[in-house]
Amino acid sequence: MPIAIVAIGLLLALVLRSLVAPLYLIVSVLLSYLAALGVATLVFIDVGGDSGVSFFLPFLMFVFLFALGEDYNILVMTRIREEARRLPLREAVVRAVGRTGSTVTSAGLILGGTFIVLTVASSGAEASQIRAIGLGLAAGILMDTFLVRTLLVPATVILLGRRNWWPSRMGREVAPHRADAHPRGAAHPSEVTP
């Protein structure tokens, strides 16, 4: 697990050209992983009365949810970075999430639905373990799709501002202003005297 975290962190740093963004992106995926593991444990041990969950459930969920979560992170964050080159950051985030949202949501619903079917349709001697795996993965995918990718990551990007891209040049530049916000020759609102 630590090797996977370090390797994916390095890849995120290279792709995003930032040392700040990979830190909170990895934390966001770890939070959805821990929450999904908690849901699976709660449902099958506390509510369902099972004696425990399979020993490989945490590892399987980690590998799958970490890879999928970081894949979604790369898709959303590279789009935010592209938009932030020419737009103020808040507007760049809104536009990027709007353009990537349907892709991430569709993929999350399809994968989450697939694992829910696995949970419902499993039978036989190993059914309890298969259901735990299916429910844990479905919960993690759906939380990652609807909470982490649409709320947590965009909010963190906006709160950190240009520091998201540190130490790259984008992290040190002044935020771009919209050219159409102040027509040529019109005074900037701060320059107008009463």
C-alpha positions in Angstrom: 0.0 0.0 0.0 2.7 2.6 0.8 4.5 1.8 -2.4 1.4 2.3 -4.4 0.7 5.6 -2.7 4.2 6.9 -3.3 4.2 5.7 -7.0 0.8 7.3 -7.7 1.8 10.5 -5.9 4.9 10.8 -8.1 2.8 10.2 -11.2 0.3 12.8 -10.1 3.1 15.3 -9.4 4.5 14.7 -12.9 1.2 15.0 -14.7 -0.1 18.0 -12.8 3.4 19.6 -12.4 2.6 20.3 -8.8 3.7 19.1 -5.3 0.6 20.4 -3.5 -2.3 18.9 -5.5 -1.1 15.3 -5.3 -1.1 15.5 -1.5 -4.8 16.3 -1.1 -5.8 14.1 -4.0 -4.2 11.1 -2.4 -5.9 12.0 0.9 -9.3 12.4 -0.8 -9.0 8.8 -2.2 -7.8 7.4 1.1 -10.9 9.0 2.8 -13.3 7.4 0.4 -11.5 4.0 0.7 -11.7 4.1 4.5 -15.4 5.2 4.4 -16.2 2.3 2.0 -14.3 -0.2 4.2 -16.3 1.1 7.2 -19.6 0.7 5.3 -18.8 -2.9 4.3 -17.8 -3.7 7.9 -20.8 -2.0 9.4 -23.3 -3.8 7.0 -21.8 -7.3 7.2 -20.5 -7.5 10.8 -22.7 -5.1 12.8 -25.9 -5.4 10.9 -25.6 -8.7 9.1 -24.1 -10.6 12.1 -21.1 -12.1 10.1 -18.1 -13.1 12.2 -15.9 -10.9 10.0 -15.0 -10.0 6.5 -12.4 -11.6 4.3 -8.8 -10.8 5.1 -8.1 -9.7 1.5 -11.1 -7.3 1.3 -9.1 -4.2 2.5 -6.3 -4.9 0.0 -8.6 -5.6 -2.9 -10.6 -2.5 -2.1 -7.5 -0.4 -1.7 -6.0 -1.4 -5.1 -9.3 -1.0 -7.0 -10.5 2.2 -5.3 -7.1 3.9 -5.3 -6.5 3.3 -9.0 -10.0 4.3 -10.0 -10.0 7.4 -7.7 -6.7 8.6 -9.0 -7.8 8.0 -12.6 -10.8 10.3 -11.9 -8.5 12.8 -10.2 -6.3 13.0 -13.3 -9.3 13.5 -15.6 -10.8 16.3 -13.5 -7.5 18.0 -12.4 -5.9 18.1 -15.8 -9.1 19.8 -17.1 -9.1 22.3 -14.3 -5.4 23.1 -15.0 -6.2 23.6 -18.7 -9.1 25.9 -17.9 -7.1 27.8 -15.2 -4.6 28.9 -17.8 -7.1 31.3 -19.3 -9.9 31.8 -16.7 -10.0 32.8 -13.1 -9.7 29.6 -10.9 -13.3 29.5 -9.6 -14.7 29.7 -13.1 -12.1 27.2 -14.4 -13.2 24.7 -11.7 -16.9 25.2 -12.5 -16.3 24.7 -16.3 -14.0 21.7 -15.8 -16.3 19.9 -13.4 -19.2 20.7 -15.8 -17.3 19.2 -18.8 -15.9 16.1 -17.0 -18.9 15.5 -14.7 -21.0 13.5 -17.1 -18.0 11.2 -17.9 -17.1 10.6 -14.3 -20.7 10.2 -13.2 -21.5 7.8 -16.0 -18.4 5.7 -15.3 -19.1 5.7 -11.6 -22.7 4.7 -12.0 -21.9 1.8 -14.4 -19.1 0.5 -12.2 -21.1 1.0 -8.9 -24.1 -0.7 -10.5 -22.0 -3.6 -11.6 -20.7 -4.3 -8.1 -24.2 -3.9 -6.6 -25.4 -6.6 -9.0 -22.4 -8.7 -7.8 -23.6 -8.1 -4.3 -27.2 -9.1 -4.9 -26.6 -12.0 -7.3 -23.9 -13.8 -5.3 -24.7 -17.2 -3.9 -22.9 -20.3 -2.7 -20.4 -21.1 0.0 -18.4 -17.9 -0.6 -21.4 -15.6 -1.0 -20.8 -13.6 2.1 -17.3 -12.7 1.1 -18.3 -11.9 -2.5 -21.2 -9.7 -1.2 -18.8 -7.8 1.1 -16.4 -7.2 -1.8 -19.2 -6.1 -4.1 -20.8 -3.8 -1.5 -17.5 -2.3 -0.4 -16.4 -1.5 -4.0 -19.8 -0.1 -4.9 -19.9 2.1 -1.9 -16.3 3.3 -2.5 -17.0 4.0 -6.2 -20.2 5.9 -5.6 -18.7 8.0 -2.7 -15.8 8.8 -4.9 -18.0 9.7 -7.8 -20.6 11.8 -6.0 -18.8 13.2 -3.0 -15.0 13.3 -3.6 -14.9 14.2 -7.3 -17.9 16.6 -7.3 -17.6 18.3 -3.9 -14.3 17.7 -2.0 -11.7 18.1 -4.7 -13.3 21.1 -6.4 -13.8 22.9 -3.1 -10.2 22.2 -2.1 -8.9 23.5 -5.4 -10.9 26.8 -4.9 -9.7 27.2 -1.3 -6.1 26.7 -2.2 -6.2 28.9 -5.2 -3.0 29.2 -7.3 -1.1 27.3 -4.6 -2.6 24.1 -6.1 0.1 24.3 -8.9 3.1 25.1 -6.7 6.0 25.0 -7.6 5.2 25.3 -11.3 4.9 28.7 -13.0 1.1 28.5 -12.7 1.5 28.5 -9.0 3.4 31.8 -9.0 1.4 33.7 -11.7 -1.3 36.2 -11.0 -4.7 34.8 -11.8 -5.9 35.6 -15.4 -8.7 38.1 -15.8 -11.5 37.7 -18.2 -10.9 39.9 -21.2 -14.7 40.5 -21.7 -15.2 41.5 -18.0 -13.9 45.0 -18.7 -14.4 46.3 -22.3 -11.5 48.2 -23.8 -11.5 51.8 -22.6 -13.9 51.1 -19.7 -12.6 51.9 -16.3 -12.0 49.1 -13.8 -14.5 49.2 -10.9 -11.6 50.0 -8.5 -10.7 53.0 -10.6 -14.1 54.6 -10.5 -14.5 57.5 -8.1 -17.8 58.4 -6.6 
